[in-house]
Amino acid sequence: MSMNVAYKGPADCPTEIPVFPLPGALLLPRGQMPLNIFEPRYLAMVDEALRTDRVIGMIQPDSDTGETPLSPKLFRVGCAGRVTQFAETGDGRYLISLTGIARFRIEEELSTSTGFRRCKVTFAPFESDFHARAGEEAVDRAGVLKALRDFVEANDLKVDWAGIEEAPNEALVNALCMMSPFGPREKQAMLEAPDLKTRAEVLIAVTEMELVRASGAEPTLQ
């Protein structure tokens, strides 16, 4: 099943959405995130999303707060996605794909008896997310590609360089951030970057720090 809808700005988006806390999961505007849903509460979450506007908010738990694993404190910023593909397996799982709409900020967590969490959110601080390829010209594409090449070589990985060379800057930066193997704090910094240029800079910096850490070398100040 494939479903499409246009969200042109914050006013088009729902103000109350179910949220899916998932550490290390980074969704960005126009990015694609496949999910394998099997917990009963999240099956119910998908059911509700399909009955309404098909919007689910991806957000990371803030694991440093010491709250209980069953109901962890959440970071304040996440990214909403629309269910654009859905399939049900023979063993009761849902295989879905979310397409990123825009980032949101939690204003209030709502009381609920559904088993999954719902929040009142605002999309207003992230107006630029609704404009595809905004700020692409400011991205240090050469720096992004150098960091990627260094990381690939250090980890003996294989990548589709032809596809990477053809990708526009927004798709390149966001896809690399979403696929990056870094931790929740680093992923959150990429998510909360104010614009595409800054997100690319965060990606480069985090990649370079990881390469230094993996090599065992002492970082140098320049």
Salt bridges, closest charged atoms under 4 A:
GLU39 OE1 - ARG41 NE 3.14
GLU48 OE2 - ARG118 NH1 2.34
ASP62 OD1 - ARG185 NH2 2.71
ASP64 OD2 - ARG185 NH2 2.90
ASP91 OD2 - ARG93 NE 3.09
GLU109 OE2 - ARG117 NE 2.68
GLU127 OE2 - HIS131 NE2 3.27
ASP129 OD2 - ARG103 NE 2.87
GLU136 OE1 - ARG133 NE 2.70
ASP150 OD2 - LYS146 NZ 2.83
GLU165 OE2 - ARG149 NH2 3.37
GLU170 OE2 - ARG30 NH2 2.77
GLU201 OE2 - LYS197 NZ 2.64
GLU210 OE2 - ARG213 NH2 2.61
